[in-house]
Amino acid sequence: MADTAPLSIIDFHCHHIPARWPPTTVRYAAPDQKARWEHLNRLMADEAALLADIGSGDIDARVINTSTALVGDEDGNVPADIFEPVNDALADLVHRHPSRLFGLASVDAFAGDAAAREATRAIRDLGLHGLFLECAKGDRLLDAPEARPTLATAAALGVPVFVHPIYPKDLTRQLAPYGRLGTLYARGTINAASLIALLEGGVFDELPDLQVVVTTLAIGAIMLGGGLTGAKFRSDAPEKLRRHVYIDTMGFDPALIRASVDILGADHVLIGSDWPIVNEKPIRERVEQALQASGLDAREQQLIASGNTRRLLDRRA
């Protein structure tokens, strides 16, 4: 990109867990993954590590979340009163680093009106920029009636909802013998299932202003909904996806970026590294190479690198 201005990069998918809430991931990890999670847990609590790539100029900003599932029990359950102090801590961190950090408030989407009230407080009073939701809980996906108040709140406030994967207990156990690939596939399956539930369960019909972000692990649902197989789903599925759904790259594979752009449009794809879990090193060079290899022009590259994220985070009513 020698003939164009350097990309402005905002990493949409970054995790931070303040030290006061020690992650429980090591406790439940497979033996060969415990050392890895010990390292990741230290990074997620390290504010200096979170800011290092911004300070070096590798990226311009991060969008951060606190995934309470990482401090929960084996099923990801956490006390109901954890969300308010978690969001207070996240807001304090974001306000200490304006324009460098943006924050997504954590709520238990399946807690009904109580979750909607915390979502409203976090956006209106704390000034956070969107919501971070686990994509499922037990047998419930995000089309469950209990989740509707939170989703309606996000739509009314004009903020995006990051629909994050979880470890579905039975499928994760079934695929555990196949290592990280197996567990990632389990997470991708439940992330895709929740997107299908939003589409087929009528949530996007009921909430025309709802904007959700899924990870690349959910690419299967996007490809199917976009008409990959020619199967006769609802005829407006591709239109609904393009209106309501964004996808973060969760890595930098040109083929997946190209497929996402072809289905959703360049204005609905976001750079996301899943820092530090998937990527903990500087990303600029890989981002630039991947976007160029995807066959995107300079305008499309800048949209994906930061323009789409800035627009999403600036929708608040």
LINJO-V920814 format. One record per pair of residues at least 24 apart in sequence whose C-alpha atoms are under 10 Angstrom apart, sorted by the first residue. I is the first residue (numbers start at 1). J is the second residue. D is the distance in whole Angstrom. If there is no record, write none. Layout:
i = [I,I]
j = [J,J]
d = [D,D]
//
This chain:
i = [1,1,1,1,4,5,5,6,6,6,7,7,7,7,7,7,7,7,7,7,7,7,7,8,8,8,8,8,8,8,8,8,8,8,8,8,9,9,9,9,9,9,9,9,9,9,9,9,9,9,9,9,9,9,9,9,9,9,10,10,10,10,10,10,10,10,10,10,10,10,10,10,10,10,10,10,10,10,10,11,11,11,11,11,11,11,11,11,11,11,11,11,11,11,11,11,11,11,11,11,11,12,12,12,12,12,12,12,12,12,12,12,12,12,12,12,12,12,12,12,12,12,12,12,13,13,13,13,13,13,13,13,13,13,13,13,13,13,13,13,13,13,14,14,14,14,14,14,14,14,14,14,14,14,14,14,14,14,14,14,14,15,15,15,15,15,15,15,15,15,15,15,15,15,15,15,16,16,16,16,16,16,16,16,16,16,16,16,16,16,16,16,16,17,17,17,17,17,17,17,17,17,17,17,17,17,17,17,17,17,18,18,18,18,18,18,18,18,18,18,19,19,19,19,20,20,20,21,21,21,21,21,21,21,22,22,22,23,23,23,23,23,23,23,24,24,24,24,24,24,24,25,25,25,25,25,25,25,26,27,27,28,28,28,29,30,30,30,32,33,33,36,37,39,39,40,40,40,40,40,41,41,41,43,43,43,43,44,44,44,47,49,49,50,50,50,50,51,51,51,52,53,53,53,53,53,54,54,54,55,56,57,57,58,58,58,58,58,59,59,59,59,59,59,60,60,60,60,61,61,61,61,61,61,61,62,62,62,62,62,62,62,62,62,63,63,63,63,63,63,63,63,63,63,63,64,64,64,64,64,64,64,64,64,64,64,64,65,65,65,65,65,65,65,65,65,65,65,66,66,66,66,66,66,66,67,67,67,67,67,67,67,67,67,68,68,68,68,68,68,69,69,69,70,74,74,75,75,75,75,75,75,76,76,76,76,76,76,76,77,77,77,78,80,80,80,80,80,82,82,82,83,83,83,83,83,83,84,84,84,84,87,87,87,87,87,87,87,88,88,88,90,90,90,91,91,91,91,91,91,91,92,92,92,94,94,94,94,95,95,95,102,102,102,102,102,102,103,103,103,103,103,103,103,104,104,104,104,104,104,104,104,104,104,104,105,105,105,105,105,105,105,106,106,106,106,106,106,106,107,107,107,107,107,108,108,108,108,108,108,108,108,108,109,109,109,109,109,109,109,109,109,109,109,109,109,109,110,110,110,110,110,110,110,110,110,110,110,110,110,110,110,111,111,111,111,111,112,112,112,112,112,112,112,112,113,113,113,113,113,113,114,114,115,115,115,115,115,115,116,116,116,116,116,116,116,116,117,117,117,118,119,119,119,119,119,119,120,120,120,120,120,123,123,123,123,123,123,124,124,124,127,128,128,128,129,129,129,129,129,129,129,129,129,130,130,130,130,130,130,130,130,130,130,130,130,130,131,131,131,131,131,131,132,132,132,132,132,132,132,133,133,133,133,133,133,134,134,134,134,134,134,134,134,135,135,135,135,135,135,135,135,135,135,135,135,135,135,136,136,136,136,136,136,136,136,136,136,137,137,137,138,138,139,140,140,141,141,141,141,141,141,141,141,141,142,142,142,142,142,142,142,142,143,143,143,143,143,143,143,143,143,143,143,144,144,144,144,145,148,148,148,151,151,151,151,151,151,151,152,152,152,152,152,152,153,153,154,154,154,154,154,154,155,155,155,155,155,155,155,155,156,156,156,156,156,156,157,157,157,157,157,158,158,158,158,158,158,158,158,158,159,159,159,159,159,159,159,159,159,159,160,160,160,160,160,160,160,160,160,160,160,160,160,160,161,161,161,161,161,161,161,161,162,162,162,162,162,162,162,162,163,163,163,163,163,163,163,163,163,163,164,164,164,164,164,164,164,164,164,165,165,165,165,165,165,165,165,165,166,166,167,184,185,185,186,187,187,188,188,188,188,188,188,188,188,189,189,189,189,189,190,190,191,191,191,191,191,191,191,192,192,192,192,192,192,192,192,193,193,193,194,194,195,195,195,195,195,195,196,196,196,196,196,196,198,199,199,199,199,199,199,199,199,200,200,200,200,204,204,204,204,204,205,207,208,208,208,209,209,210,210,210,211,211,211,211,211,211,212,212,212,212,212,212,212,213,213,213,213,213,213,213,213,213,214,214,214,214,214,214,214,214,215,215,215,215,215,215,215,215,215,215,216,216,216,216,216,216,216,216,216,216,216,216,217,217,217,217,218,218,219,219,219,219,219,222,222,222,222,222,222,223,223,223,223,223,225,226,226,226,226,227,228,238,238,239,239,240,241,241,242,242,243,244,245,246,246,246,246,247,247,248,248,248,248,248,249,249,249,249,250,250,250,250,251,251,251,251,251,251,251,252,252,252,252,252,252,252,252,252,253,253,253,253,253,253,253,254,254,254,254,254,254,254,254,254,255,255,255,255,255,256,256,257,257,257,257,257,257,257,258,258,258,258,258,258,259,261,261,261,261,265,265,266,266,266,266,266,266,266,266,267,267,267,267,267,267,267,267,267,267,268,268,268,268,268,268,269,269,269,269,269,269,269,269,269,270,270,270,270,270,270,270,270,270,270,271,271,271,271,271,271,271,271,272,272,272,272]
j = [288,289,292,298,298,298,302,284,288,302,58,59,60,284,287,288,298,301,302,303,304,305,306,57,58,59,60,61,284,301,302,303,304,305,306,307,54,57,58,59,60,61,62,270,271,272,283,284,287,288,301,302,303,304,305,306,307,309,54,58,59,60,61,62,63,100,101,102,270,271,272,273,304,305,306,307,308,309,310,54,59,60,61,62,63,64,101,102,248,249,250,270,271,272,273,274,275,283,305,306,309,61,62,63,64,65,102,103,104,162,213,248,249,250,270,271,272,273,274,275,305,306,309,310,62,63,64,65,162,164,215,248,249,250,251,270,271,272,273,274,275,276,44,50,62,63,64,65,66,67,103,250,272,273,274,275,276,277,278,279,280,41,43,44,45,50,62,63,64,65,66,67,274,275,276,277,41,42,43,44,45,46,47,50,63,64,65,66,67,90,93,275,276,41,42,43,44,45,46,47,64,65,66,67,68,70,71,86,89,90,42,44,45,46,47,66,86,89,90,93,44,45,46,47,45,86,89,45,68,70,71,72,82,86,70,71,72,67,68,69,70,71,72,73,69,70,71,72,73,74,76,69,70,71,72,73,74,76,70,73,74,73,74,75,74,176,179,180,179,179,180,277,277,276,277,275,276,277,278,280,70,276,277,275,276,277,280,275,276,277,93,276,280,101,275,276,280,97,100,101,282,280,281,282,283,284,100,101,282,100,282,282,284,281,282,283,284,285,100,282,283,284,305,306,99,100,101,306,97,98,99,100,101,102,306,94,99,100,101,102,103,272,273,275,94,100,101,102,103,104,129,130,272,309,313,90,93,94,101,102,103,104,105,129,132,274,275,90,102,103,104,105,106,130,131,132,133,162,90,103,104,105,106,107,132,104,105,106,107,132,133,134,164,166,106,107,108,132,133,134,134,166,167,166,167,169,137,138,166,167,168,169,134,137,138,166,167,168,169,108,137,138,108,107,108,111,114,115,106,107,108,107,108,115,118,119,122,118,119,121,122,118,119,121,122,123,126,128,122,126,128,122,126,128,122,123,125,126,127,128,129,126,127,128,126,127,128,129,126,127,128,127,128,129,130,310,313,127,128,129,130,131,132,313,128,129,130,131,132,133,159,160,161,162,313,129,130,131,132,133,161,162,130,131,132,133,134,161,162,131,132,133,134,150,132,133,134,135,136,137,146,147,150,133,134,135,136,137,141,142,144,146,147,148,149,150,151,134,135,136,137,140,141,142,143,144,145,146,147,148,149,150,146,147,148,149,150,144,145,146,147,148,149,150,151,146,147,148,149,150,153,149,150,146,147,149,150,151,153,147,148,149,150,151,152,153,154,149,150,153,150,149,150,151,153,154,157,150,153,154,156,157,153,154,157,158,159,316,157,316,317,316,159,313,316,158,159,160,161,312,313,314,315,316,154,157,158,159,160,161,162,212,312,313,314,315,316,159,160,161,162,163,212,160,161,162,163,164,212,213,161,162,163,164,165,166,162,163,164,165,166,167,191,194,162,163,164,165,166,167,187,190,191,192,193,194,195,214,163,164,165,166,167,168,190,191,193,194,166,167,168,168,169,168,194,197,190,191,193,194,195,196,197,198,201,193,194,195,196,197,198,201,203,194,195,196,197,198,199,200,201,202,203,204,197,198,201,203,203,203,206,207,203,204,207,209,210,211,212,203,206,207,208,209,210,207,210,207,209,210,211,212,316,207,208,209,210,211,212,316,317,207,208,209,210,316,317,209,210,315,316,317,209,210,211,312,313,314,315,316,317,209,210,211,212,312,313,314,315,316,317,209,210,211,212,213,244,245,246,309,312,313,314,315,316,210,211,212,213,214,245,246,312,211,212,213,214,215,246,247,248,191,192,194,195,212,213,214,215,218,247,188,190,191,194,213,214,215,217,218,189,190,191,192,194,214,215,217,218,190,191,191,217,217,218,217,217,218,214,215,216,217,218,219,220,221,217,218,219,220,221,217,218,215,216,217,218,219,220,221,216,217,218,219,220,221,222,224,218,220,221,218,221,219,221,222,225,241,245,220,221,222,224,225,237,244,225,234,236,237,240,241,244,245,225,233,234,237,240,241,243,244,245,240,244,240,243,244,243,244,243,244,245,241,243,244,245,246,312,241,243,244,245,246,247,312,244,245,246,247,248,268,269,270,312,245,246,247,248,249,250,269,270,246,247,248,249,250,251,270,272,273,274,246,247,248,249,250,251,253,256,257,260,269,272,247,248,249,250,247,248,247,249,256,259,260,246,247,259,260,263,264,259,260,262,263,264,263,260,262,263,264,263,263,263,264,263,264,264,265,268,267,268,268,268,269,270,308,309,312,271,272,272,273,274,304,309,273,274,287,304,274,275,278,279,275,278,279,283,286,287,290,279,283,286,287,288,289,290,291,294,286,287,289,290,291,293,294,287,289,290,291,292,293,294,295,296,290,291,293,294,295,290,294,290,291,293,294,295,296,304,290,291,293,294,295,296,294,294,296,300,304,300,304,296,299,300,301,302,303,304,308,299,300,301,302,303,304,307,308,309,311,303,304,307,308,309,312,300,301,303,304,305,306,307,308,309,301,302,303,304,305,306,307,308,309,310,301,303,304,305,306,307,308,309,304,305,306,309]
d = [8,9,8,9,8,9,10,10,9,9,10,9,9,8,9,8,9,8,6,10,10,7,8,10,9,7,6,9,9,10,7,9,10,6,6,8,10,10,8,5,5,7,9,10,8,10,9,8,9,10,10,8,10,8,5,5,9,9,9,10,6,6,5,6,7,9,9,10,9,7,8,10,9,6,5,9,10,7,8,10,7,8,6,5,6,9,10,10,9,10,9,8,6,5,6,8,8,9,8,8,9,9,6,5,7,9,9,10,10,10,10,7,9,9,7,6,5,7,8,9,9,9,7,10,8,6,7,8,9,10,9,7,9,7,10,9,8,5,6,5,7,9,9,8,7,6,5,6,9,10,10,10,8,7,5,5,7,9,10,10,10,10,9,6,9,9,10,9,6,5,6,7,7,6,7,8,9,10,8,5,6,8,8,8,10,6,6,5,8,8,10,9,9,8,9,9,5,5,8,9,10,8,5,7,8,9,9,9,9,9,10,8,5,8,8,8,8,8,8,10,9,5,8,10,9,10,10,9,9,9,7,10,10,9,9,6,10,10,9,9,5,4,8,10,9,6,5,6,7,8,9,9,6,7,8,9,9,10,10,9,9,9,6,10,10,9,9,10,9,9,9,9,9,10,10,9,6,6,10,9,9,9,9,9,7,9,9,8,7,9,9,9,9,9,9,9,10,9,8,8,9,10,8,6,9,10,7,9,10,9,9,10,9,10,6,7,6,9,9,8,8,7,10,10,8,7,9,9,10,9,7,4,6,8,9,10,9,6,5,6,9,9,10,9,9,9,6,5,6,7,9,10,9,9,9,8,10,9,7,6,5,6,9,10,9,10,9,8,9,6,5,7,7,10,9,7,10,9,8,9,8,8,7,10,8,10,10,7,9,8,8,8,9,10,7,9,9,10,10,9,8,8,9,10,9,9,9,8,9,8,8,7,10,9,10,8,8,10,10,10,9,10,9,9,8,9,10,10,10,9,10,6,8,9,8,10,10,7,9,9,8,9,10,9,7,10,8,8,8,7,10,10,9,8,8,10,10,6,7,6,10,9,10,10,10,9,8,10,9,9,9,10,7,6,9,10,8,9,5,6,7,8,9,10,6,6,5,5,5,9,9,9,8,8,10,8,6,5,6,9,9,10,9,6,5,6,9,10,10,7,7,6,8,8,9,7,7,10,10,9,10,8,9,6,7,9,9,9,10,8,9,7,5,8,8,6,8,9,10,8,7,8,9,8,10,8,8,5,5,8,9,8,6,7,10,9,9,10,8,5,6,7,6,7,10,8,9,9,6,7,10,9,9,9,8,8,6,10,10,9,9,6,4,8,8,6,8,9,8,9,9,10,7,9,7,8,10,9,7,8,10,8,10,9,8,10,8,9,9,9,10,10,9,9,10,10,7,8,10,9,6,8,9,8,8,9,9,5,5,6,8,10,9,7,10,10,9,7,6,5,6,9,9,9,6,5,6,7,10,9,7,6,5,6,9,10,8,6,5,6,6,10,9,10,9,5,5,6,7,10,10,7,6,9,9,6,8,9,9,9,8,7,9,8,7,8,9,7,8,10,8,8,8,9,9,10,9,9,8,5,9,9,7,8,10,9,6,8,9,7,6,9,9,8,9,9,6,5,9,9,6,8,6,10,9,9,9,9,10,8,10,9,9,10,8,10,7,9,9,9,9,7,10,9,8,10,9,10,9,7,8,10,9,7,8,5,4,7,10,9,10,9,10,7,8,9,8,9,10,8,6,5,7,8,8,9,9,8,5,4,6,9,8,7,9,7,7,8,6,5,8,10,7,5,6,7,10,10,9,10,6,7,10,8,9,8,6,5,6,9,10,10,10,9,6,5,6,9,9,9,10,7,10,8,8,7,6,5,8,10,10,10,9,7,10,8,6,7,10,10,9,7,5,9,9,8,8,8,9,7,7,10,8,7,9,9,7,9,10,8,8,4,5,8,8,9,8,7,9,8,9,9,8,8,9,7,5,9,10,9,9,7,4,7,6,5,8,10,8,9,7,9,9,10,7,8,10,9,9,10,6,9,9,8,10,10,9,9,10,7,7,8,9,10,10,9,8,9,7,9,9,7,10,9,10,9,9,8,9,8,9,6,9,10,8,5,6,8,8,10,10,6,5,6,8,10,9,6,5,5,7,9,9,9,10,7,6,5,6,9,10,10,10,9,5,5,7,6,10,10,8,10,9,10,6,6,6,6,8,10,8,9,9,10,9,9,9,9,8,8,10,8,10,8,9,8,10,9,10,8,8,8,8,8,10,7,10,9,10,9,6,8,9,9,8,8,10,9,10,10,10,9,7,9,9,9,7,9,10,10,9,9,5,8,9,9,10,7,9,10,9,6,9,8,8,10,7,7,9,9,9,9,10,9,7,6,9,9,6,8,10,9,9,10,6,9,9,9,9,8,5,7,8,6,5,9,10,9,10,8,7,10,10,9,8,8,9,7,10,10,9,10,9,9,5,8,8,9,9,9,9,9,9,10,9,9,6,8,10,7,7,9,10,7,10,10,6,7,8,6,9,10,9,8,10,7,9,10,10,10,8,5,9,10,10,7,9,10,10,8,5,6,7,9,6,6,10,10,9,6,5,7,10,9,8,10,9,10,10]
//
